[in-house]
Amino acid sequence: MMKKLIAIFLILILFNGANAQEIVSGKSQAKKISLQPSYERGIPPNLFVDMNFVDNNANGILENEESAILELKITNKGKGPAQGLLVTIKDNYYDPEFKIEDQKEIAFIEPGKTKNVLIPINAGFNIKTAEHKLEINVTEHFGYDMDPAYLILNSLEYQKPKLVFSGLEIIDYGKGTGAIIEDGQLQPGELVKVKVVVQNIGQNISLNTQYKIVCANENIYLGNYEGTLGDLAIGEVKEFWIELSPNKRVIEQEKLPIFFSLTEDIGMGNLKDFQLPIFLNKRPPDPIIKEVKADIKSLTKKLPRFEYKSNKFTANISNVFKIWNVPVSKTKRKNSVAVVFGIENYINLPPAPYAKNDAKIVKEYFEKTLGVEQVVIYTNEEVEGFIFDNVFDPDIGELQMAIIDTVSDVFVFYSGHGIPNKKGDRIYLFPSDGKIEKLETQGYDMNKFYKNLEKLNAHSVTVFIDACFSGVSRSTEKINTENLVAMKGGVKLAPKFYQPWATDKNFSVFNSSGVNETSLGFDPSQTGLFTYYLCAGLQGKADANHNNKITFKELKHYVIKNVKIVSKKIRGLQTPEFHGNDDMILVEF
């Protein structure tokens, strides 16, 4: 009897709680047994994650009925296996139309291996416009968890078309009309043609647009009163013609009872039962067309970005080049001189992250890669007072004394704050001890800068500037931007730069961004984003035709392309600018 009870007990365990009587009687069906992986404590893992976000139309905004992917490349750089990994995503904003797969499990990641985790994100049609802060957590069975990271992602509700009546014109002459008086007005007893003008002033295309006109007076004849206009793009204007003839019994003094409707496929931009402004014996007003453009600017301000404090996270770029490995080239520039500025710490302003590093690494590239014979570097507190005058004055400045007239090649690199005046028409380089209140005396006007460089009468001048001029500080994925100068509301920078490159083919300038953009820092390399790709390009990655020579054109294309791509994934579009001779060879290996 005891043996039988033990056997039944073992069967109960095997079938995970099935009814004992059913088991004994043979009525129970076998259930699937879920086996959990076996984890063993040992040498700890060391986890790193590279993050990326891509949406279907690649504009960085999750729009209605759009899907996207959050990609996490999890690498174990430790000596022990990562076990029982759980990736969780938590949204700070609830919207049932914002759908995300919020949990993924990974049993093991062996040392030196990488696992790709794809988190699908989908937007329903009625998604709301909101900012979503997605908290990304990676935990491990034995507690070797990662610090959280965040994806700041904006969703955008459906942008509606908006169909409006823009105006009409009465045509009472020509074929198909029968006027009593040809005066552009409507009289009882006439047959006229009416041109109706419509416009889409919304922020989306109006699909399969149709019109219909009805009249509540049987004494008014309508012809061609319904039809199809097709699709209307944002701001697009279309017109159609109807026939109209009130008989002699029509005596209205007010608008005629003629009503107009426009419909489109989605049904959210419709115009319904609009009474047309048609009077007897009165000329209608001229049509009014509005200037409407797609609001791209507001979208580009909402680009997704990652936030994280741990150096075990990277975002959007998994292959960070080792730009501190500075290559030595064949290029040697005899009698050449370079001046390098890197102002990271300001006494009276927020810092410019990594600007000192920019100066240090560019000095190395000037010497080893560009073959500059003499390079002088100034960083932080060394850049104070009237140092720019002391260096660049064309008569008594230090640079003037170091060059040979028409022989020397001159290179200048500046990383730090560029400050606009409040009118937005002038830009200044700024010393570390400068005060905004004394911008025009302590700052160094860019026009003066370019003019003085031109007056040196060097063989060539090449300038690299990693600074933004928009009035805000340099930001990175980890560091927020700060205002540097109180600009008047709505002021858009429009400085008029002196342009020596327009007349001198040997005068070249690389700016890290447009004047109304922010130049970003790049956390993985701890340099400016522009400086990072400038150095990567000079390593040889800009050599598009692989002839071991890098021209300005090749460097320009490489830097502009990559900075634009990566900047959009950090905090917003940054577009470097180049002025100069495309064909000039910068370096040869």
C-alpha positions as CSV (number, residue, x, y, z in Angstrom):
1,M,0.0,0.0,0.0
2,M,2.8,2.4,0.9
3,K,4.6,1.8,-2.4
4,K,1.4,2.6,-4.3
5,L,1.0,5.9,-2.4
6,I,4.6,6.9,-3.2
7,A,4.0,6.1,-6.8
8,I,0.9,8.3,-6.9
9,F,2.8,11.1,-5.2
10,L,5.5,11.0,-7.8
11,I,2.9,11.1,-10.6
12,L,1.3,14.2,-9.0
13,I,4.7,16.0,-9.0
14,L,5.4,14.9,-12.6
15,F,2.1,16.3,-13.9
16,N,2.4,19.5,-11.9
17,G,-0.8,19.4,-9.8
18,A,-3.2,17.4,-11.9
19,N,-6.2,16.0,-10.0
20,A,-5.1,12.8,-8.2
21,Q,-8.2,10.8,-8.9
22,E,-8.0,11.7,-12.7
23,I,-4.4,10.5,-12.7
24,V,-5.3,7.2,-11.0
25,S,-8.2,6.6,-13.2
26,G,-6.3,7.4,-16.4
27,K,-8.6,10.3,-17.3
28,S,-5.9,13.1,-17.1
29,Q,-4.2,14.3,-20.2
30,A,-0.4,15.1,-20.1
31,K,0.4,18.8,-19.7
32,K,3.4,20.5,-21.3
33,I,6.3,21.0,-18.9
34,S,8.1,24.4,-19.1
35,L,11.8,23.9,-18.3
36,Q,13.6,26.9,-16.9
37,P,17.3,27.5,-17.8
38,S,19.7,26.5,-15.1
39,Y,21.8,29.4,-13.9
40,E,25.0,29.1,-12.0
41,R,26.9,31.8,-10.2
42,G,30.4,32.4,-11.4
43,I,32.6,35.1,-12.9
44,P,30.4,38.2,-13.5
45,P,29.6,39.6,-16.9
46,N,30.3,43.1,-18.1
47,L,27.4,44.4,-20.2
48,F,27.4,47.2,-22.7
49,V,24.5,48.4,-24.8
50,D,24.4,50.3,-28.1
51,M,21.0,51.9,-28.8
52,N,19.3,53.0,-32.0
53,F,15.8,54.1,-33.0
54,V,14.4,54.0,-36.5
55,D,10.9,54.8,-37.6
56,N,9.3,53.9,-40.9
57,N,9.6,57.3,-42.7
58,A,12.9,58.1,-40.9
59,N,11.8,61.6,-39.7
60,G,12.3,60.7,-36.0
61,I,8.6,61.3,-35.1
62,L,6.1,58.5,-34.4
63,E,3.0,59.4,-36.5
64,N,-0.4,57.8,-36.7
65,E,-0.4,54.2,-38.0
66,E,3.4,54.2,-38.2
67,S,5.7,51.6,-36.8
68,A,9.3,51.9,-35.5
69,I,12.0,49.8,-33.9
70,L,14.1,50.4,-30.8
71,E,17.2,48.4,-31.3
72,L,19.5,47.3,-28.4
73,K,22.8,45.7,-29.2
74,I,23.8,44.1,-25.9
75,T,27.4,43.0,-25.7
76,N,29.0,41.0,-22.9
77,K,32.6,42.3,-22.5
78,G,33.2,40.4,-19.2
79,K,34.8,37.0,-18.5
80,G,31.7,35.3,-17.3
81,P,28.3,34.7,-19.0
82,A,25.4,37.0,-18.6
83,Q,22.4,34.9,-17.4
84,G,18.7,35.4,-17.3
85,L,18.6,38.9,-18.9
86,L,15.4,40.8,-18.8
87,V,15.0,44.0,-20.9
88,T,12.0,46.1,-19.8
89,I,10.7,49.3,-21.3
90,K,8.5,51.7,-19.2
91,D,6.7,54.7,-20.7
92,N,6.0,57.7,-18.5
93,Y,3.0,58.8,-20.6
94,Y,0.0,56.6,-21.1
95,D,-1.6,56.5,-24.5
96,P,-3.4,53.3,-25.6
97,E,-2.6,54.1,-29.2
98,F,1.1,54.1,-28.4
99,K,1.9,50.4,-28.4
100,I,5.3,49.0,-27.3
101,E,6.5,45.5,-26.6
102,D,7.7,46.3,-23.1
103,Q,9.6,43.1,-22.2
104,K,12.2,40.8,-23.7
105,E,14.1,37.9,-22.2
106,I,17.5,36.6,-23.1
107,A,18.7,33.4,-21.5
108,F,22.5,33.8,-22.0
109,I,25.1,36.0,-23.5
110,E,28.5,34.4,-23.5
111,P,31.7,36.4,-23.1
112,G,32.6,38.4,-26.2
113,K,29.2,37.8,-27.7
114,T,26.4,40.3,-28.7
115,K,22.7,39.8,-28.8
116,N,20.4,42.0,-30.8
117,V,17.1,43.0,-29.1
118,L,14.4,44.6,-31.3
119,I,11.6,46.3,-29.5
120,P,8.7,47.1,-31.9
121,I,6.7,50.3,-31.4
122,N,3.5,51.0,-33.2
123,A,1.1,54.0,-33.3
124,G,-2.6,53.7,-33.7
125,F,-4.6,56.1,-35.9
126,N,-5.7,58.2,-32.9
127,I,-2.3,58.6,-31.3
128,K,-1.9,61.8,-29.3
129,T,0.8,64.4,-29.7
130,A,3.0,63.8,-26.7
131,E,6.6,63.4,-25.5
132,H,7.3,59.8,-24.3
133,K,10.2,59.1,-22.0
134,L,10.9,55.4,-22.3
135,E,12.9,54.0,-19.5
136,I,15.2,51.2,-20.7
137,N,16.3,48.7,-18.0
138,V,18.5,45.6,-18.5
139,T,18.6,43.3,-15.5
140,E,20.6,40.1,-15.0
141,H,19.6,37.0,-12.9
142,F,22.5,37.5,-10.4
143,G,22.0,41.2,-10.1
144,Y,24.7,42.4,-12.6
145,D,22.1,45.0,-13.8
146,M,22.8,48.1,-15.9
147,D,21.9,51.6,-15.0
148,P,18.7,52.8,-16.7
149,A,18.9,54.7,-20.0
150,Y,16.1,56.7,-21.6
151,L,14.7,57.3,-25.1
152,I,12.9,60.6,-25.5
153,L,10.5,60.1,-28.3
154,N,7.7,62.3,-29.6
155,S,4.5,61.0,-31.1
156,L,2.4,63.2,-33.4
157,E,-1.3,63.0,-33.8
158,Y,-2.9,62.8,-37.3
159,Q,-2.2,66.1,-39.1
160,K,-5.5,67.0,-40.7
161,P,-6.1,68.5,-44.1
162,K,-8.3,71.5,-43.9
163,L,-10.5,72.3,-47.0
164,V,-11.6,75.8,-47.3
165,F,-13.5,78.0,-49.8
166,S,-11.2,80.6,-51.2
167,G,-13.4,82.6,-53.5
168,L,-15.4,82.6,-56.7
169,E,-15.8,84.4,-60.0
170,I,-18.9,84.9,-62.1
171,I,-18.4,84.6,-65.9
172,D,-21.3,85.9,-67.9
173,Y,-19.8,86.0,-71.4
174,G,-18.6,83.5,-73.9
175,K,-19.7,80.0,-74.9
176,G,-22.3,78.4,-72.7
177,T,-23.5,81.6,-71.0
178,G,-26.5,83.7,-71.6
179,A,-26.2,87.1,-70.0
180,I,-28.7,90.0,-70.0
181,I,-25.9,92.4,-69.0
182,E,-22.2,91.3,-69.3
183,D,-21.0,92.9,-66.1
184,G,-19.6,90.0,-64.0
185,Q,-22.7,90.0,-61.9
186,L,-25.7,87.7,-61.7
187,Q,-29.2,88.9,-62.7
188,P,-32.4,86.9,-62.7
189,G,-32.9,85.2,-66.1
190,E,-29.2,84.8,-66.8
191,L,-27.2,81.6,-67.3
192,V,-23.6,82.1,-66.1
193,K,-20.6,80.0,-65.2
194,V,-19.2,80.3,-61.7
195,K,-15.6,79.5,-61.0
196,V,-15.2,78.2,-57.5
197,V,-11.7,78.2,-55.9
198,V,-10.8,75.9,-53.0
199,Q,-7.6,75.3,-51.0
200,N,-6.2,72.8,-48.6
201,I,-4.7,74.9,-45.7
202,G,-4.2,71.9,-43.4
203,Q,-1.0,70.0,-42.6
204,N,-1.8,66.8,-44.6
205,I,-2.8,65.8,-48.1
206,S,-6.5,65.8,-48.8
207,L,-7.1,62.5,-50.5
208,N,-9.8,62.0,-53.2
209,T,-11.4,65.4,-52.7
210,Q,-14.9,65.7,-53.9
211,Y,-17.3,68.6,-54.1
212,K,-21.1,68.9,-54.1
213,I,-23.3,72.0,-54.4
214,V,-27.0,72.0,-53.5
215,C,-29.7,74.8,-53.7
216,A,-32.7,75.2,-51.5
217,N,-34.6,77.2,-54.2
218,E,-36.3,75.3,-57.0
219,N,-36.2,78.4,-59.2
220,I,-32.4,78.3,-59.3
221,Y,-30.9,75.9,-61.8
222,L,-27.5,74.3,-61.1
223,G,-25.3,72.4,-63.5
224,N,-22.1,70.4,-63.0
225,Y,-22.9,70.6,-59.2
226,E,-20.8,67.7,-58.1
227,G,-17.5,66.1,-59.1
228,T,-14.0,65.0,-58.1
229,L,-11.0,67.2,-57.6
230,G,-8.5,64.4,-56.7
231,D,-5.8,64.9,-54.1
232,L,-4.9,68.3,-52.8
233,A,-1.4,68.7,-51.3
234,I,-0.6,71.0,-48.4
235,G,-1.4,74.6,-49.5
236,E,-2.6,73.4,-53.0
237,V,-5.3,75.4,-54.8
238,K,-7.8,73.9,-57.2
239,E,-10.8,75.3,-59.0
240,F,-13.9,73.9,-60.7
241,W,-16.9,75.3,-62.7
242,I,-20.6,75.1,-62.2
243,E,-23.5,76.5,-64.2
244,L,-26.0,78.8,-62.5
245,S,-29.2,80.3,-63.7
246,P,-31.8,81.9,-61.4
247,N,-35.1,82.5,-63.2
248,K,-37.2,85.6,-63.0
249,R,-39.0,84.4,-59.9
250,V,-35.8,84.7,-57.8
251,I,-35.9,88.0,-55.8
252,E,-33.6,87.3,-52.9
253,Q,-31.8,90.4,-51.5
254,E,-29.4,88.3,-49.4
255,K,-27.0,85.5,-50.4
256,L,-28.7,82.9,-52.6
257,P,-29.5,79.6,-50.8
258,I,-26.6,77.8,-52.5
259,F,-24.6,75.5,-50.2
260,F,-21.2,73.9,-50.8
261,S,-19.5,70.9,-49.4
262,L,-16.0,69.4,-49.8
263,T,-15.1,65.9,-48.6
264,E,-11.9,63.9,-48.4
265,D,-11.3,60.2,-47.7
266,I,-10.3,60.4,-44.1
267,G,-13.2,62.8,-43.3
268,M,-11.3,65.0,-40.9
269,G,-10.7,68.0,-43.2
270,N,-14.2,68.3,-44.7
271,L,-16.0,71.5,-45.4
272,K,-19.8,71.1,-44.9
273,D,-22.8,73.2,-46.0
274,F,-20.8,76.4,-46.6
275,Q,-23.1,79.1,-48.1
276,L,-21.5,80.5,-51.2
277,P,-21.3,84.3,-51.3
278,I,-23.4,84.7,-54.4
279,F,-25.8,87.7,-54.6
280,L,-28.0,89.1,-57.3
281,N,-26.7,92.2,-59.0
282,K,-23.5,92.2,-56.9
283,R,-19.9,91.3,-57.9
284,P,-18.3,88.8,-55.6
285,P,-15.0,89.6,-53.8
286,D,-11.7,88.4,-55.3
287,P,-10.5,84.9,-54.2
288,I,-8.0,84.9,-51.2
289,I,-5.2,82.4,-51.3
290,K,-3.2,81.6,-48.2
291,E,0.5,80.8,-48.2
292,V,0.7,77.4,-46.5
293,K,3.7,75.2,-46.1
294,A,4.4,71.9,-44.3
295,D,5.5,72.7,-40.8
296,I,8.8,70.8,-41.0
297,K,10.6,73.1,-38.6
298,S,8.4,72.1,-35.7
299,L,9.0,68.5,-36.5
300,T,12.8,68.8,-36.5
301,K,12.7,70.2,-33.0
302,K,11.2,67.0,-31.8
303,L,13.8,64.5,-32.9
304,P,14.3,61.5,-30.7
305,R,17.3,61.4,-28.4
306,F,18.8,59.0,-25.8
307,E,19.8,60.0,-22.3
308,Y,22.1,58.0,-20.1
309,K,24.8,58.6,-17.5
310,S,26.7,55.3,-17.7
311,N,29.6,55.0,-20.1
312,K,28.3,51.5,-20.8
313,F,25.7,52.9,-23.1
314,T,26.2,54.4,-26.5
315,A,23.6,55.6,-28.9
316,N,23.1,55.5,-32.7
317,I,26.7,54.7,-33.6
318,S,28.1,51.4,-32.6
319,N,31.5,51.7,-34.4
320,V,33.3,54.6,-32.7
321,F,36.6,55.3,-34.5
322,K,39.8,55.7,-32.4
323,I,40.5,59.2,-33.6
324,W,43.2,59.6,-30.9
325,N,45.4,57.3,-33.0
326,V,46.7,60.1,-35.2
327,P,48.3,59.0,-38.5
328,V,51.5,60.4,-39.8
329,S,51.3,61.4,-43.5
330,K,53.7,62.2,-46.2
331,T,52.6,65.8,-46.2
332,K,55.1,68.3,-45.0
333,R,54.4,72.0,-45.1
334,K,57.6,74.0,-44.8
335,N,57.3,77.4,-43.0
336,S,53.7,76.6,-42.1
337,V,52.1,77.9,-38.9
338,A,48.9,76.9,-37.0
339,V,47.1,78.5,-34.0
340,V,44.7,76.3,-32.0
341,F,42.1,77.5,-29.5
342,G,40.1,75.3,-27.1
343,I,37.9,77.2,-24.5
344,E,35.9,74.7,-22.5
345,N,35.6,76.6,-19.2
346,Y,34.3,80.1,-19.1
347,I,34.3,82.3,-16.0
348,N,31.0,83.9,-16.7
349,L,29.3,81.4,-19.1
350,P,28.3,77.8,-19.1
351,P,31.1,75.5,-20.4
352,A,31.6,74.3,-23.9
353,P,31.9,70.5,-23.4
354,Y,35.1,68.9,-24.8
355,A,36.4,72.0,-26.4
356,K,39.8,71.5,-24.7
357,N,40.0,68.0,-26.0
358,D,39.1,69.4,-29.5
359,A,42.2,71.6,-29.3
360,K,44.5,68.9,-28.1
361,I,43.6,66.4,-30.7
362,V,43.5,68.9,-33.6
363,K,47.0,70.0,-32.6
364,E,48.2,66.4,-33.1
365,Y,46.5,66.2,-36.5
366,F,47.9,69.6,-37.6
367,E,51.4,68.4,-36.7
368,K,51.4,64.7,-37.7
369,T,48.8,64.5,-40.5
370,L,48.7,68.0,-42.1
371,G,52.5,68.4,-41.7
372,V,52.3,71.9,-40.1
373,E,55.8,73.0,-39.0
374,Q,54.8,75.1,-36.0
375,V,51.6,74.7,-33.9
376,V,50.7,76.9,-31.0
377,I,47.8,75.9,-28.7
378,Y,45.8,78.0,-26.2
379,T,43.2,76.4,-23.9
380,N,40.8,77.7,-21.2
381,E,42.4,80.4,-19.0
382,E,45.1,81.0,-21.6
383,V,42.5,82.4,-23.9
384,E,41.7,85.6,-22.0
385,G,41.7,89.4,-22.4
386,F,42.6,90.6,-25.9
387,I,44.4,87.4,-26.9
388,F,42.7,87.3,-30.3
389,D,44.1,90.8,-31.1
390,N,47.5,89.8,-29.9
391,V,47.5,86.8,-32.2
392,F,45.7,88.0,-35.3
393,D,46.6,91.7,-35.7
394,P,48.1,91.9,-39.2
395,D,50.7,94.5,-38.3
396,I,52.0,93.5,-34.8
397,G,50.3,90.2,-34.0
398,E,52.2,87.0,-33.1
399,L,50.9,85.2,-36.2
400,Q,52.1,87.9,-38.5
401,M,55.6,87.7,-37.0
402,A,55.7,83.9,-37.5
403,I,55.0,83.7,-41.2
404,I,56.8,84.3,-44.4
405,D,55.0,86.6,-46.8
406,T,53.3,84.6,-49.7
407,V,55.1,81.5,-48.6
408,S,53.6,80.2,-45.3
409,D,50.4,78.1,-45.1
410,V,48.3,79.2,-42.1
411,F,45.9,77.0,-40.2
412,V,43.5,78.2,-37.4
413,F,41.3,76.0,-35.3
414,Y,38.8,77.4,-32.8
415,S,36.5,75.4,-30.4
416,G,34.4,77.2,-27.9
417,H,31.5,79.6,-27.7
418,G,30.5,81.7,-30.7
419,I,28.3,84.6,-29.5
420,P,25.8,86.6,-31.6
421,N,24.8,90.1,-30.7
422,K,21.2,90.8,-29.8
423,K,20.4,92.0,-33.4
424,G,21.7,88.7,-34.8
425,D,23.8,90.5,-37.5
426,R,27.2,90.0,-36.0
427,I,29.1,87.1,-34.5
428,Y,32.0,87.0,-32.1
429,L,34.7,84.6,-30.9
430,F,34.8,84.8,-27.1
431,P,37.6,84.6,-24.5
432,S,37.3,82.6,-21.3
433,D,37.0,85.7,-19.1
434,G,34.6,87.6,-21.4
435,K,31.3,89.1,-20.2
436,I,28.2,89.2,-22.4
437,E,27.6,92.8,-21.3
438,K,30.9,93.7,-23.0
439,L,30.5,91.5,-26.0
440,E,31.5,94.1,-28.6
441,T,34.7,95.1,-26.8
442,Q,35.8,91.7,-25.3
443,G,34.5,89.5,-28.2
444,Y,36.4,89.2,-31.5
445,D,34.2,90.1,-34.5
446,M,34.2,87.3,-37.1
447,N,34.5,89.9,-39.9
448,K,37.5,91.4,-38.3
449,F,38.9,87.9,-37.9
450,Y,38.6,87.1,-41.6
451,K,39.9,90.5,-42.7
452,N,43.0,90.2,-40.5
453,L,43.7,86.7,-41.7
454,E,43.5,87.9,-45.3
455,K,45.8,90.8,-44.6
456,L,48.6,88.4,-43.5
457,N,49.2,87.8,-47.1
458,A,50.0,84.1,-46.5
459,H,50.3,81.5,-49.2
460,S,47.1,79.9,-48.0
461,V,44.7,80.2,-45.0
462,T,42.6,77.3,-43.7
463,V,40.1,77.8,-40.8
464,F,38.2,75.2,-38.8
465,I,35.6,76.4,-36.3
466,D,33.8,74.0,-34.0
467,A,31.4,76.5,-32.4
468,C,27.7,77.4,-32.9
469,F,26.6,81.0,-33.2
470,S,22.9,80.5,-32.3
471,G,23.3,82.0,-28.8
472,V,23.2,78.7,-26.9
473,S,25.8,76.4,-25.4
474,R,27.1,73.2,-26.9
475,S,25.0,70.2,-25.9
476,T,25.5,66.5,-26.0
477,E,23.4,63.4,-25.4
478,K,24.2,63.7,-21.7
479,I,24.5,67.5,-21.4
480,N,21.6,69.9,-22.0
481,T,22.0,73.2,-23.8
482,E,21.9,76.6,-22.0
483,N,21.2,80.1,-23.2
484,L,24.2,82.3,-23.5
485,V,22.7,85.6,-24.7
486,A,19.1,87.0,-24.3
487,M,18.0,87.2,-27.9
488,K,14.9,89.1,-28.8
489,G,11.9,86.9,-29.4
490,G,11.7,85.6,-33.0
491,V,15.1,87.0,-34.0
492,K,16.7,84.8,-36.6
493,L,20.5,85.2,-37.1
494,A,21.4,86.7,-40.4
495,P,25.0,87.9,-40.1
496,K,26.8,89.2,-43.2
497,F,30.3,87.6,-43.1
498,Y,33.2,89.2,-44.9
499,Q,34.1,86.5,-47.5
500,P,37.8,86.4,-48.5
501,W,37.2,82.9,-50.0
502,A,35.1,84.6,-52.7
503,T,38.2,86.2,-54.3
504,D,41.0,84.1,-52.9
505,K,41.0,80.4,-53.9
506,N,43.6,79.6,-51.2
507,F,41.3,80.9,-48.4
508,S,39.2,78.0,-47.0
509,V,36.8,77.9,-44.0
510,F,35.0,74.9,-42.4
511,N,32.2,75.9,-40.0
512,S,30.7,73.1,-37.8
513,S,27.1,74.3,-38.3
514,G,24.8,76.8,-39.9
515,V,24.4,80.1,-38.0
516,N,20.9,79.1,-36.6
517,E,21.9,75.6,-35.6
518,T,23.6,74.2,-32.5
519,S,27.0,72.5,-32.7
520,L,27.0,69.4,-30.7
521,G,29.4,67.5,-28.5
522,F,30.0,63.8,-29.1
523,D,30.2,61.8,-25.8
524,P,31.7,58.6,-27.2
525,S,34.9,60.4,-28.3
526,Q,34.7,63.3,-25.8
527,T,35.1,65.8,-28.6
528,G,32.9,68.0,-30.6
529,L,30.8,66.1,-33.2
530,F,32.3,68.1,-36.0
531,T,35.8,67.6,-34.6
532,Y,35.2,63.9,-34.4
533,Y,34.3,63.5,-38.0
534,L,37.0,66.0,-39.1
535,C,39.6,63.8,-37.4
536,A,38.1,60.6,-38.7
537,G,38.1,62.0,-42.2
538,L,41.8,63.0,-41.9
539,Q,42.6,59.5,-40.8
540,G,41.7,58.4,-44.3
541,K,38.0,57.7,-44.1
542,A,37.3,60.7,-46.3
543,D,39.5,59.3,-49.1
544,A,36.5,58.5,-51.4
545,N,38.5,57.3,-54.4
546,H,41.2,55.5,-52.3
547,N,44.1,57.3,-54.0
548,N,45.8,58.1,-50.7
549,K,45.0,61.8,-51.1
550,I,42.3,63.8,-49.4
551,T,41.0,66.9,-51.1
552,F,38.8,69.6,-49.5
553,K,35.9,68.2,-51.5
554,E,36.3,64.7,-50.2
555,L,36.6,66.0,-46.6
556,K,33.7,68.2,-47.0
557,H,31.4,65.5,-48.3
558,Y,32.5,63.1,-45.6
559,V,32.1,65.5,-42.7
560,I,28.8,67.1,-43.8
561,K,27.2,63.7,-44.5
562,N,28.1,62.1,-41.2
563,V,27.5,65.0,-39.0
564,K,24.0,65.5,-40.4
565,I,23.1,61.9,-39.9
566,V,24.4,61.5,-36.3
567,S,23.3,65.0,-35.1
568,K,19.7,64.3,-35.9
569,K,19.9,61.3,-33.6
570,I,21.4,63.3,-30.7
571,R,19.6,66.6,-30.4
572,G,18.8,68.1,-33.7
573,L,20.1,68.8,-37.2
574,Q,23.7,70.1,-37.5
575,T,24.9,71.0,-41.0
576,P,28.6,71.9,-41.4
577,E,29.5,74.5,-44.0
578,F,32.5,74.7,-46.3
579,H,33.8,77.7,-48.3
580,G,36.9,77.4,-50.5
581,N,38.6,75.5,-53.2
582,D,37.2,71.9,-53.5
583,D,40.2,70.7,-55.5
584,M,42.9,71.6,-53.1
585,I,44.8,68.6,-51.7
586,L,44.8,68.7,-47.9
587,V,46.8,65.6,-47.1
588,E,48.6,62.8,-48.8
589,F,49.5,59.4,-47.4
